[in-house]
Amino acid sequence: QVHLVESGGGLVQAGGSLRLACAASGSILSINTMGWYRQAPGKQRESVATVTSSGNTNYADSLKGRFTISREENTVYLQMNSLKPEDTAVYYCNAEARTWSYDKTFWGQGTQVTVSS
């Protein structure tokens, strides 16, 4: 089994910054892509950013320039700058992991980010 634990969420004023972290642990042979997603109340979960094991990154067009994803082995980070109230959401990380038994995408439990105006 693989466990993802997110941290770093909280309440911040508009224009502020937060850094989220997500650490993967467990019976991991390797992790390909890790990513951040978010889900605002009443909306579908959407992709924020992803990073592959080779360091290739991909961002939602609307977030380029404000959010930066990075990775150190099995930990992925999301630096969020110039936050806006519309960034308020539960942020989830995921990981495409290979274990001894199977390849599977695992999800964290989510961390709340609230941006006040």
N, C-alpha and C positions, 0 to 999 in steps of 0.2 A: 504494500500500500504506500501511497505517496501523500504527504500532507503539505499544504501550502498555508502559511501563516502571514497575514498582512499586518502592517503597522503603519502609524504615521498620520492617520486621518485625524480630523478634528474640526474645530470652528475657527474660521479666519475671516477677516474683513476683506472686502473687495480690494483688489490691488495687491494683496498679500501673496505669500508663497507657502507651499507645503511640499514635503518630500515623503512619498510613500515607499515602503519597502515590502518585499514579499520573499520569504525564504522557503525553499522546497527541501523537504527531508523525507527519508524513508528508503525503501528498497529501489533506489534509482540507479540504473546503469548509465543512462544519459538523458539529457533534455535537449530537444531541438528548439522549438520556438517557445518563448515566454511572452506573455502579453498582459496588458491592462485593458479592462472593459469597465463601463459604468452604466448604471441604471438609475435614472431619475424617477421620481414618483409619477406613476401614470404613463411612463414611456417604456419602450423596449430597450433591452440592453444593447449598447453600442460599443464598437471597438474604439479604443483610445489610441493605443500604440502597441507595436509588437517588436521583438528583437530576436533574431535567430542566434544559434550557437556560434556562428561565424561573425556576428556583430552587425548584420544587416538590420536596419530599422525601417519601420513603416508607421506613418501617423495618419490619423484622421485629418483631412484637409483643413478643417475649421480650427484645429488645435496646433498646427505647425507654427513654430516660433514661440509658443508659450510653454509647451510641455516637452520634456526631454526624457526619453527612456534610456536606461543603461542597465548593464548586467555584469555581475561578477560571479562566475560559475553558476551556482544554482540559486542565486538571489537576483531579483530584478527590482529596479528602482524606477520611480516616476517623479521627476522634479517638475512641479507645477508652479509657474510664475504668473503674475498679473491675473490672479484669479478673479472670476466674475460670478455673480450670483447664479447664472445659468450653469456653472460648473458643479453646482450642488447635486450630489448623487451618492449612491453607494458604489464604491470602486472595488472591482474584483480583479484578482490576478489569475492567470491560468498558465499551465505548462503542459506541453506535449512531451510526455515522458515515456521512456522505455524501461520496463522493469524486467525481472527474470521471467515473468509470466505473460506479459502482454505490453502492447503499446496503447497508451490511452491519454486523453486530455483530462487533467485534473484542475479543479477550481478551489480557490480559497473561499473563506466564509464572508469576505467583504469587509470594507472599512468605510465608515461614513465620513464624507467631506461636506461641510456646510459653509457656504460663503455668504456672509451677510453684506447687505448694501449700506 
